[in-house]
Amino acid sequence: MPDPKPSADQNAALDLANDPKKGSIRALRALNFFIADVQNGMGPYMAMYLQSSVHWGPAQIGSALAAGNIAQVLAQTPAGALIDRLRQKRALLLIGIGLIALAVLATAFFTVKPVVMSGQALIGVAGAIFPLCLSAIALGLVGRKRFDQAQGTNQAFNAAGNMFAALALGAVGYYFNLRWMFYFVGILCVGAVLCVLRIKGDDIDFDQARGADKGDACGDEPANKAAPAGAAAAPAGSVWDGIKELLECFRDLLRQKPVLVFLVSAVIFHFANAAMVPLVTQLLARGVGVKQAVLFTSGYMVASQLVFMVVAAVSGKLAGKVGRKPLFLFGFAALAARGVLYTLSHHPAALIAVQCMDGLGAGIFGVVGVLIIADLTKGTGRFNAAQGAIATAQGIGAFLSNSVAGYLAKNQGDNFTFLTLASIAAVGLVVFWVFMPETLEKSKEKMQPVAG
């Protein structure tokens, strides 16, 4: 009797077992786990620390957190273009980890406004580097054919890291004090550094990592490409030349109609999504007090990240079978439904239950969004530049979300704000459904530029 045909999962496991890069691939998975622990500094606990331990007012806390958000938005697009051109991607990750460690330890010891705001800005810059660089390294390690599943697996490890961070930081803050959370993040930075050092630089294909077939625009020529006989070495371009090249890169990207549609969709998604978690945190703090809110915040973060972990792993497998568009539409639908469900009850248990749905939309966006960008930039060498542009769009959406939601919550109430955010998600669903093509097949074709 013939042996049954191995499943796709078995084939993937066999490929990894026989892959000479398997050590680097596993180190990248572990790095995604540790990066999740450190990339946001202390995440939502920072505001609690500044309020309860340092006795800052809402305006001071808001300005400090805004410094991080602004720095991240400003850094994302240049970071993507830099990653396309830079071969030393591991060194860039080490710099980012160093920025996080410096920021959290400086904030723990010197809680004065210039240090806190500078620390948040450093965390914002590092947060712009990590997701783009990790995706680029994954693509450079496994190639385009295995990128779907690799991205899903890496995002699942990232979610597991977020779960661990939520539990550990919540326990440290509850049983010790909030300042110890800074020291804990510093320790986790050491684990992230060790993971980076276990990734072999020679295993990362430079052209694959930027979505190029061979040396192309927005990047260097292949290292092994011979110069014409008798040709002199080309002089290094000026800073202005680099800026012009970068602008030409983004001009070419934005002339592609699907890229524009996806950029608008990213703004709408994060406009609808970003303010929901802060609103839930404020509801919990008003209902149970700051001390209990730390535990409840850890609880809903763990719950949503558990869903994220499962959804990310499944999305990586389904994206190559059912396509990108149906999964992304489902993410928009889950986001709209979540906004409506928040209005049904403000009991802590109900809020945490609904918050689990955050993992649906975020898991799909984290995996499928990157795959769509890879599809749209296939063969261009602009994968990371496009990632940076989309990340900037996400930051703009998040800024609009928090600004508008804060005003609405103050003047119209929480339920009205949640329903408004749900309506924005519904608009995004329609826009994506009507205007966005299925990129799984389109990635095999040359994208048509926008007319005019």
NUTOR-18458 format. One record per residue (C-alpha): residue number from 1; residue in one letter; x, y, z. Coordinates in steps of 0.05 Angstrom, whole numbers, plus 5000, padded with zeros to 4 digits. Layout:
N
  tordren  drenlum     X     Y     Z
      NUM        A     X     Y     Z
...
This chain:
452
  tordren  drenlum     X     Y     Z
        1        M  5000  5000  5000
        2        P  5031  5067  4979
        3        D  5047  5118  5033
        4        P  4997  5175  5038
        5        K  5018  5240  5006
        6        P  5050  5286  5058
        7        S  5010  5347  5078
        8        A  5033  5419  5066
        9        D  5051  5425  5139
       10        Q  5093  5361  5135
       11        N  5127  5387  5073
       12        A  5142  5453  5108
       13        A  5171  5416  5168
       14        L  5213  5373  5121
       15        D  5238  5435  5084
       16        L  5260  5466  5150
       17        A  5294  5403  5174
       18        N  5335  5400  5109
       19        D  5347  5475  5103
       20        P  5419  5496  5116
       21        K  5391  5562  5142
       22        K  5347  5528  5195
       23        G  5389  5555  5252
       24        S  5379  5627  5229
       25        I  5305  5615  5216
       26        R  5295  5588  5287
       27        A  5336  5646  5315
       28        L  5290  5694  5277
       29        R  5229  5662  5308
       30        A  5259  5670  5378
       31        L  5278  5741  5361
       32        N  5206  5756  5343
       33        F  5187  5731  5413
       34        F  5237  5776  5449
       35        I  5226  5836  5404
       36        A  5152  5834  5422
       37        D  5173  5839  5495
       38        V  5216  5901  5486
       39        Q  5194  5940  5424
       40        N  5142  5984  5459
       41        G  5183  5997  5522
       42        M  5129  5986  5574
       43        G  5070  5996  5527
       44        P  5006  6015  5563
       45        Y  5040  6011  5631
       46        M  5080  6074  5617
       47        A  5021  6120  5628
       48        M  5003  6084  5693
       49        Y  5075  6092  5718
       50        L  5078  6166  5702
       51        Q  5010  6178  5734
       52        S  5016  6137  5797
       53        S  5091  6137  5813
       54        V  5115  6204  5785
       55        H  5048  6241  5793
       56        W  5047  6271  5724
       57        G  4983  6302  5698
       58        P  4945  6280  5635
       59        A  4976  6336  5593
       60        Q  5048  6316  5612
       61        I  5034  6243  5600
       62        G  5001  6258  5533
       63        S  5060  6300  5509
       64        A  5110  6246  5529
       65        L  5072  6191  5493
       66        A  5061  6237  5433
       67        A  5137  6245  5427
       68        G  5143  6170  5416
       69        N  5086  6168  5366
       70        I  5112  6227  5326
       71        A  5183  6199  5324
       72        Q  5158  6131  5300
       73        V  5115  6161  5244
       74        L  5173  6205  5221
       75        A  5222  6148  5222
       76        Q  5181  6094  5187
       77        T  5187  6115  5115
       78        P  5263  6131  5117
       79        A  5274  6067  5156
       80        G  5241  6026  5101
       81        A  5284  6058  5047
       82        L  5346  6049  5089
       83        I  5332  5974  5100
       84        D  5325  5965  5025
       85        R  5395  5992  5015
       86        L  5430  5966  5078
       87        R  5463  5898  5080
       88        Q  5478  5901  5155
       89        K  5406  5889  5177
       90        R  5428  5852  5240
       91        A  5469  5913  5261
       92        L  5408  5957  5252
       93        L  5368  5911  5298
       94        L  5423  5914  5350
       95        I  5421  5990  5347
       96        G  5345  5989  5357
       97        I  5351  5943  5417
       98        G  5404  5989  5446
       99        L  5358  6049  5438
      100        I  5303  6012  5476
      101        A  5349  5992  5533
      102        L  5377  6062  5539
      103        A  5307  6093  5539
      104        V  5276  6048  5592
      105        L  5335  6050  5640
      106        A  5343  6125  5633
      107        T  5269  6134  5647
      108        A  5274  6089  5709
      109        F  5330  6129  5739
      110        F  5314  6200  5715
      111        T  5240  6214  5712
      112        V  5246  6286  5689
      113        K  5208  6310  5628
      114        P  5267  6318  5579
      115        V  5292  6247  5594
      116        V  5223  6215  5591
      117        M  5205  6249  5525
      118        S  5273  6234  5494
      119        G  5266  6161  5517
      120        Q  5197  6156  5485
      121        A  5226  6185  5420
      122        L  5281  6133  5420
      123        I  5229  6078  5432
      124        G  5189  6106  5373
      125        V  5249  6104  5327
      126        A  5264  6032  5348
      127        G  5192  6013  5338
      128        A  5196  6038  5266
      129        I  5257  5995  5253
      130        F  5237  5928  5282
      131        P  5176  5905  5242
      132        L  5206  5926  5175
      133        C  5274  5895  5189
      134        L  5245  5829  5215
      135        S  5201  5821  5153
      136        A  5260  5837  5108
      137        I  5305  5785  5142
      138        A  5249  5733  5138
      139        L  5241  5745  5063
      140        G  5317  5743  5054
      141        L  5321  5677  5092
      142        V  5264  5636  5063
      143        G  5248  5669  4995
      144        R  5182  5688  4965
      145        K  5152  5618  4959
      146        R  5157  5604  5034
      147        F  5146  5675  5058
      148        D  5071  5667  5071
      149        Q  5080  5613  5123
      150        A  5144  5642  5151
      151        Q  5110  5710  5163
      152        G  5051  5675  5196
      153        T  5096  5634  5241
      154        N  5139  5695  5260
      155        Q  5078  5736  5277
      156        A  5053  5678  5320
      157        F  5118  5679  5359
      158        N  5111  5755  5364
      159        A  5042  5746  5394
      160        A  5069  5694  5443
      161        G  5121  5745  5464
      162        N  5068  5797  5475
      163        M  5029  5748  5518
      164        F  5091  5733  5560
      165        A  5107  5808  5567
      166        A  5036  5824  5589
      167        L  5037  5769  5642
      168        A  5107  5784  5666
      169        L  5101  5859  5667
      170        G  5034  5855  5701
      171        A  5062  5809  5755
      172        V  5124  5851  5766
      173        G  5083  5915  5771
      174        Y  5032  5884  5818
      175        Y  5078  5846  5866
      176        F  5137  5894  5866
      177        N  5128  5964  5838
      178        L  5121  5996  5770
      179        R  5194  6018  5768
      180        W  5217  5945  5767
      181        M  5182  5936  5700
      182        F  5235  5980  5668
      183        Y  5291  5935  5695
      184        F  5254  5874  5669
      185        V  5250  5903  5599
      186        G  5325  5917  5602
      187        I  5338  5844  5619
      188        L  5294  5822  5560
      189        C  5337  5865  5514
      190        V  5395  5819  5529
      191        G  5355  5759  5504
      192        A  5338  5797  5440
      193        V  5412  5813  5428
      194        L  5431  5739  5436
      195        C  5378  5720  5384
      196        V  5404  5771  5334
      197        L  5475  5744  5341
      198        R  5450  5673  5325
      199        I  5425  5696  5257
      200        K  5480  5686  5206
      201        G  5490  5746  5160
      202        D  5510  5701  5102
      203        D  5442  5667  5105
      204        I  5405  5731  5088
      205        D  5398  5740  5012
      206        F  5405  5815  5002
      207        D  5363  5819  4937
      208        Q  5308  5774  4964
      209        A  5305  5815  5028
      210        R  5284  5877  4989
      211        G  5238  5842  4941
      212        A  5285  5847  4881
      213        D  5301  5794  4829
      214        K  5370  5825  4819
      215        G  5401  5891  4837
      216        D  5350  5943  4817
      217        A  5325  6012  4834
      218        C  5326  6036  4906
      219        G  5383  5990  4924
      220        D  5455  5971  4910
      221        E  5477  5928  4852
      222        P  5492  5855  4868
      223        A  5558  5847  4903
      224        N  5582  5798  4849
      225        K  5565  5842  4790
      226        A  5628  5858  4750
      227        A  5643  5929  4731
      228        P  5656  5944  4657
      229        A  5729  5936  4636
      230        G  5769  5998  4649
      231        A  5713  6033  4686
      232        A  5731  6076  4745
      233        A  5697  6066  4811
      234        A  5633  6106  4815
      235        P  5636  6163  4864
      236        A  5591  6162  4924
      237        G  5527  6201  4912
      238        S  5513  6264  4950
      239        V  5460  6268  5004
      240        W  5416  6305  4955
      241        D  5424  6249  4904
      242        G  5401  6200  4956
      243        I  5341  6242  4972
      244        K  5323  6248  4899
      245        E  5329  6173  4890
      246        L  5285  6162  4950
      247        L  5232  6210  4923
      248        E  5233  6175  4856
      249        C  5223  6109  4891
      250        F  5160  6132  4926
      251        R  5135  6168  4863
      252        D  5139  6102  4825
      253        L  5105  6064  4882
      254        L  5048  6114  4889
      255        R  5034  6113  4815
      256        Q  5009  6041  4824
      257        K  4934  6044  4838
      258        P  4933  5982  4883
      259        V  4988  6012  4927
      260        L  4947  6076  4935
      261        V  4884  6036  4952
      262        F  4921  5994  5003
      263        L  4953  6056  5034
      264        V  4884  6088  5043
      265        S  4858  6022  5071
      266        A  4914  6021  5122
      267        V  4897  6092  5145
      268        I  4824  6073  5153
      269        F  4839  6008  5189
      270        H  4882  6042  5242
      271        F  4836  6102  5246
      272        A  4781  6053  5268
      273        N  4826  6009  5311
      274        A  4879  6049  5349
      275        A  4834  6085  5398
      276        M  4794  6024  5420
      277        V  4847  5997  5469
      278        P  4859  6064  5505
      279        L  4784  6073  5512
      280        V  4777  6003  5542
      281        T  4835  6017  5590
      282        Q  4803  6081  5613
      283        L  4736  6045  5625
      284        L  4772  5993  5667
      285        A  4810  6045  5707
      286        R  4746  6083  5723
      287        G  4710  6019  5741
      288        V  4760  5981  5784
      289        G  4817  6030  5801
      290        V  4889  6034  5777
      291        K  4916  5975  5817
      292        Q  4864  5926  5791
      293        A  4867  5959  5722
      294        V  4940  5935  5716
      295        L  4917  5863  5724
      296        F  4857  5871  5678
      297        T  4900  5905  5625
      298        S  4948  5846  5628
      299        G  4887  5800  5623
      300        Y  4858  5830  5560
      301        M  4927  5836  5528
      302        V  4940  5762  5540
      303        A  4872  5743  5514
      304        S  4877  5784  5450
      305        Q  4949  5761  5437
      306        L  4927  5688  5444
      307        V  4876  5700  5389
      308        F  4929  5738  5349
      309        M  4977  5680  5354
      310        V  4927  5630  5327
      311        V  4901  5677  5273
      312        A  4971  5696  5250
      313        A  4992  5623  5242
      314        V  4927  5605  5205
      315        S  4930  5668  5161
      316        G  5000  5650  5137
      317        K  4974  5583  5113
      318        L  4907  5608  5084
      319        A  4935  5669  5048
      320        G  4966  5626  4993
      321        K  4902  5584  4985
      322        V  4841  5630  4991
      323        G  4878  5694  4973
      324        R  4895  5758  5009
      325        K  4831  5797  4997
      326        P  4779  5752  5032
      327        L  4823  5749  5095
      328        F  4833  5824  5097
      329        L  4758  5836  5088
      330        F  4745  5790  5147
      331        G  4794  5832  5188
      332        F  4754  5895  5172
      333        A  4689  5860  5189
      334        A  4716  5836  5256
      335        L  4739  5907  5273
      336        A  4670  5936  5258
      337        A  4635  5883  5299
      338        R  4683  5894  5357
      339        G  4665  5968  5360
      340        V  4591  5952  5364
      341        L  4599  5898  5417
      342        Y  4637  5945  5464
      343        T  4572  5985  5472
      344        L  4532  5926  5499
      345        S  4565  5923  5568
      346        H  4622  5959  5605
      347        H  4631  5903  5656
      348        P  4705  5884  5660
      349        A  4691  5812  5639
      350        A  4651  5835  5578
      351        L  4704  5885  5557
      352        I  4759  5833  5561
      353        A  4717  5783  5522
      354        V  4706  5832  5466
      355        Q  4778  5854  5468
      356        C  4797  5783  5446
      357        M  4771  5803  5378
      358        D  4829  5852  5372
      359        G  4872  5792  5356
      360        L  4829  5777  5295
      361        G  4840  5842  5259
      362        A  4911  5853  5283
      363        G  4932  5782  5267
      364        I  4905  5787  5196
      365        F  4935  5857  5184
      366        G  5002  5836  5213
      367        V  5009  5777  5166
      368        V  4966  5790  5104
      369        G  4984  5864  5101
      370        V  5058  5848  5094
      371        L  5043  5794  5042
      372        I  5002  5844  5001
      373        I  5061  5893  5002
      374        A  5108  5837  4980
      375        D  5060  5820  4923
      376        L  5055  5893  4900
      377        T  5130  5904  4901
      378        K  5153  5838  4871
      379        G  5217  5847  4831
      380        T  5223  5922  4846
      381        G  5272  5922  4904
      382        R  5225  5968  4942
      383        F  5192  5920  4990
      384        N  5217  5954  5053
      385        A  5207  6024  5026
      386        A  5134  6006  5013
      387        Q  5129  5976  5082
      388        G  5155  6041  5111
      389        A  5104  6082  5072
      390        I  5047  6037  5094
      391        A  5072  6039  5166
      392        T  5071  6115  5162
      393        A  4999  6112  5137
      394        Q  4983  6068  5197
      395        G  5014  6119  5243
      396        I  4973  6174  5212
      397        G  4910  6132  5221
      398        A  4928  6118  5294
      399        F  4940  6193  5307
      400        L  4873  6211  5276
      401        S  4839  6155  5316
      402        N  4865  6178  5384
      403        S  4853  6251  5369
      404        V  4782  6243  5344
      405        A  4763  6189  5395
      406        G  4788  6232  5453
      407        Y  4745  6290  5431
      408        L  4684  6247  5419
      409        A  4690  6209  5484
      410        K  4694  6274  5523
      411        N  4635  6307  5488
      412        Q  4590  6249  5464
      413        G  4607  6191  5510
      414        D  4642  6124  5503
      415        N  4587  6086  5467
      416        F  4580  6139  5413
      417        T  4655  6138  5402
      418        F  4657  6062  5395
      419        L  4600  6064  5344
      420        T  4636  6118  5305
      421        L  4699  6076  5302
      422        A  4657  6016  5280
      423        S  4627  6058  5224
      424        I  4696  6078  5200
      425        A  4716  6005  5197
      426        A  4653  5990  5156
      427        V  4673  6045  5107
      428        G  4742  6013  5102
      429        L  4712  5945  5087
      430        V  4671  5975  5029
      431        V  4732  6013  5001
      432        F  4776  5951  5003
      433        W  4722  5906  4974
      434        V  4706  5953  4915
      435        F  4774  5980  4896
      436        M  4828  5931  4918
      437        P  4847  5873  4871
      438        E  4869  5804  4893
      439        T  4944  5811  4896
      440        L  4960  5737  4902
      441        E  4951  5733  4826
      442        K  4968  5805  4811
      443        S  5038  5795  4840
      444        K  5053  5753  4778
      445        E  5036  5811  4733
      446        K  5063  5881  4723
      447        M  5021  5932  4760
      448        Q  4990  5985  4717
      449        P  5005  6057  4737
      450        V  4950  6106  4753
      451        A  4928  6144  4692
      452        G  4959  6212  4686
